[in-house]
Amino acid sequence: MPRDTEHVVIYTGKTVNQNGRSQLGEDFPLAHGWYKANLRFKIVVTIGTATGAITNGELNIIKNILFRTDKGETICDLPGRALYNIATVKAGTTARKDAIAAASATYLVNIPLYFADERMIRPEDTILDTARYNSVTLDVTYGGVADLFTTPGTASLVVTSDFEVYRTSDVLPEEALPIAFPSYEVEPTSDPNSKTFIDMSRDINMSVKRMYVHTASGATAGQPFSGTNDDGVIDVVSLKDHNSSIIQDRVYEMVQDGNKEDYSLESVVSGLMVFDFVRDGSSLSSLYTGDLSKLQLTWTNDSGVAANDQVSIARESLRALV
C-alpha cells in the first residue's frame, strides 16, 4: 500500500475526571487507517501536605482504558500500566513516564496504543480501518490522590488528556484492508499463595498472538498489574491445553532473558515475561482458542513468594471483524 501517512492531533486538554470515568473519544474523525495512537495524561499536582510518593503511581492511577467501535469490537480493555508494559515490549524502549514525587509539579505520562503490528510480515493485517465505523469511543477510568501518595494530606490534582493518531492520509485501498482487529484484554488474577494457575479465556473468535505475564508483590487483590514489580514470584512456568503442553517448564528468568533479546529491550523488564506465538511474523501462527476445552497457565512458585503477591496476564489477540 502507499505509505502516505500523517500524525494528527485529535484533541488536547480534555479534562479527565478523578475517581471516575471519562468519555474522551465521542467525536473522533473517521475514514482513515490508524496505525497507532498516543494517549497522554498531564497531571498537575499541588502537593499541600501529601507525602510518600507511590512507585508507578502515575500508571496505577489509570485504572482502565476502554477503546471500542460501534460494531461491538473491543480493541482495548486494560489498565494503563498493562498497556504501558505492552508498548515497552513493542517499541523496545519505554515511553515517557514522569515518576510521581512528593512535590508540586506537572507530570506527563504517554500511553501508546498499537493497532498495526510492525513485527508482522503484513503489519496492516490489524490496522484500524475507521471507514468501517460510524463511531469509535475512548473511555478512561481514572483514580485519585490516594493512588499517588501513601499520605494524601491536602494534595490536589488537575488532570487533562491529549490524543493523537498516526494514520494514513487517505482511505485505505482495497489491497490494504485489515483481516482482523487487535484485542488487548486481561485475564483474572491469581494469588500464588493459594492458586498456581490461571485458566485463560477461550473463544471461537480469538487467536492469541502474545501473552504478557506480570508478577508483583504488595498487589491489590484482583487488580491486574498492580503492586511492585517482582521477579521472585514464579520459578518455572508452563502453558497447557486439553491435550498437551504448549510451553513446558520454562525458567522464568530465561524467558525474560529471551524477551530482552527478541525485542531489543534496553534491559530486562522487571516483573514481566512475554510469550510470543507469532515470532515468525505470520498471523497463522497465533494460538487459536476456539477448539480448546482448556487453556491454562501453570507455574511453580519461587521460594520468595509472600502474602499479597499476584500474577496477572494481559493478552494480545486477533479477532474476526464484525
N, C-alpha and C positions, 0 to 999 in steps of 0.2 A: 504494500500500500504506500501511497505518497507520505513522506514523513513531514508534512506541513503541520507543525504543532505550535502551541502558544500557551503561556501561563496567563491565566485570567483571574483577577481578584473578584470573588463573588460577593463578599460583604466584609466590612470592617467594623469593629467597635460595637458589636451586638452585646447587649447585657446578658450575662449568664446568672440565672437565679441560684442563690445558695440554698443548700439543704432542700433541693427540689429539682424539678425537670424543666428544661427549656427547649422549645422547638425553634431551631435555628435555621432550618432549611426549607421553609414552606414556599419560598419564591425563587428557587434555583432556575436559571435559564437552561433550556434543554435543546437538543438536536445534535450535539457533537459527541465524539467518542472520548471518554475520560480515561486517561492512563493512571492518574494518581491525584490525590487531594492532600492538602496540608491544612490541618485544623490547629490554630494557635490560640492559646489562652494567655491573657495578660492579667496577672494577679497583683493588684496594688494593695500592699499591706501597710496598715498603720498599727504599729506594734503595741502601743499602750503598755500594759503590764504583762503581756504574754511572755512566756519563757519555754524553753525546751523544744526546739525545732525537731520535728519528726522526720527521720530519714525517709526519703521518697514521698514525703507528704504532698509535694507538688503533683505527683502522679496519683497517689491514693485518693486524693480529693475528687478525681474524675471517676465517679462511681460506675458510669456506663455510657457508652457511645452506641447509639442505635441508628443505623443507616439502612433505609429500606425504600422499595419502589411501590408505586400504586398497583403493581401486579401481584403484590404479596411476597416479593422476593426480599429476604433479609440478607443484606450484604454484610453487615457488621452488627454484632450484639455482644460487645466486650467491654470490660473495664479499661480505662485509659492506660493503666500500667501494662496490661497484656498486649494491647495494640502497640505500645511503645517498644516493648521487647521484640515483637514480631518485626517491626520496622528496623530495629537494630540488626537483626539477622539478615533481612533482605538487602539492606544497604551496606552491610559490612562495617558500619560505624554508627555511633549514637547520634540521634537527633538532638537539637538544642533542648536543654532542660536546666534551668537555673535552680540550684538547690535552695530550698527554703532555709532562711536563717532567722534568728530572733532579732530582727531589725526592720525598721520601716524602709521599704524599697519596692521596686517593681520587678516581678519575677515572670519570666517568659517560658512557656512550655510548648513545644511543637510536636504534634502527633500526626505522622504521615499515615495515610490510608491508601494501600496499593490495590488497584483494580487489575490492570495488565501486569503480567509477571515476566520481568526481563530475564529470568533464569530459564524460561521455557524456550523451546525451539520456535514456537509461534506465540510471542507474548500477547498478541491481540485476541487469543482464544477467550480471554476473560475481560477484555476491555469493556467498560461500561458504556453501552450504546444508548445514550439518553434519548435518542429519537424514538425509542420503543415505548416511552413512558409519557403519561400526562403530568406526572409529578414524581419527584424523589424527595424524601424528608430526612432530616438530621435532627435527632433528639438527644440531648445530653442531660444526664442526671449527675448533679454536682453536689459535693458536700459543703462543709463549712469550716470555721476556725478550728474546731476541735480535731480536724484531720491534719492540721499543720503544726499544732503546738500541744505539748503534754499539759501545759497550764495556759489555757486560752486568755485568762485575765480579761482585759478590756480591749484586746485586739479587734480590729475590724478589717474587712476586705471589700474591695470593689473589683469585680471580675468581668472582663469582656472577652469576646472571641472574634477572631478573623478567620476567613476561609478562602483559599484559592485552589484552583484546579490546573493541572497540566493536561491539555486536551488537544484533539485535532482541530484544525482551523475551519473545517467544514464537516458536513455529514460523512459518515463512514461509507466508503464504496462497498459494493456487494461482496467483493473478494476479501474484505477485512472485517466482516461482521463476526461477532463472538459466537462461540458454540455453547457457552455455559456462562453462569455468573459465579463470581467468587463469594464464598461464605465464610466469615470469621465468627466462631461461636465458642462457648466454653462448655465443659463437662462438669458434673457435680464434683465437689472437692472431696478429699479423703483425709481423715485424721490417721496417720500411720501407726499411732499407738493402739488403735482398735481395728483398723482395716488396711491391709496392704494390697489393695487392688481398687481399680476404678472400672466399672462397666461402662463402656463407651456407647454413644448413640449409634444406631443403625437406621438407614433409611433407603428406600428404593431409589430415591432421587439424590443420593450423596456418595461421592467418591472423595476420600481423604488424600490431600496432597502432602500435608505436613502436620505433625503434632508437636506442640510446644509445651513441655512439661516443666512446671515451676515448683521448686521446693523451698519452703520457708520456715523460719522459726517465729514465735510470737505472733502467729497469724490470728485474724479474726475468723472464728469458725464459720464455714460456709461462704466466706467472701473470697472469691478466686483472686489469686495473685496479690494477696495481702501479706503483711508480715515482713520480716527481714530476710533477704536472700540468704539461703543456707545450703551449702554443698554437703552437709553432714546428715542428710535425711535418708537418702536411698543409697544402697550398696550395689545391688545387681538388679537389672530390670529386664522384663520380657513383655511381649505383646502376643496374645493368643486369640485365635478364632476358634470355632467349634471343632475343627479338625486337628490343628497343629499350631506350632509356634511360628509367628511371622517374624518376630525378633526374639532371640533366645539368649538369656543370661548374659546380657552385655553389662560391662562395668561402667557405672555412672560417669566416673572421671574420664574414661576412654571415649565415651560418647561425646562429652564436652570437648575433648581434645580434637576429635574428628570434626566437630562443628566449627571450631576455630579455623581449621584448615579449609573446610568446604566453603565457608562463607567469607573467608579473608578477614576475619574479625581481628581487631587490634589486640584483644585479649580475650580469655575465656569469660563468658558472661556468667557471673555468679548466680547460682540458684536456677539455672535454665539449661535444659538439654532439648535438642530438636531431633525428631525422627522424620526423615525426608524420603518419601516414596517416589518422587519424580526427579531424582538427581540426573537422570538421562535426558531431562527436558521434554519428555513426552507425557501428555495428559493421559494416555492409555495405561501408563504405569501407576496411576493413582489407585488407591485401595478402595475398591467398590464394596460398599457395606450392605447393599440391598439383599444379597443372597446369604448373608451370615446370620446364624442364630445366636452368635456370641462374638463379642469383640472386647477383650479385657486387657488392660494394662496391669501387670502384677510386678511386685518387687519384694526384695528382702531389705529389711531396714539396716541402715548403718548403725554402728554401736552408739552413736551420739544422739539418737532420737530422744526428744524430750516432750513434755507437755506443751500443747499449743503449736506443735509442728504441723505442717499441712502440705499436701500435694495437690496441685491444680493442673488442669490441662486446657489449653486453647487449641482448637483445630482449624486448619485452613482447608476448605473443601471446594470441590466443584459441584455445582447443582445445575440441573437442566433448566433452561429458560422457560418461563411460564408463558 
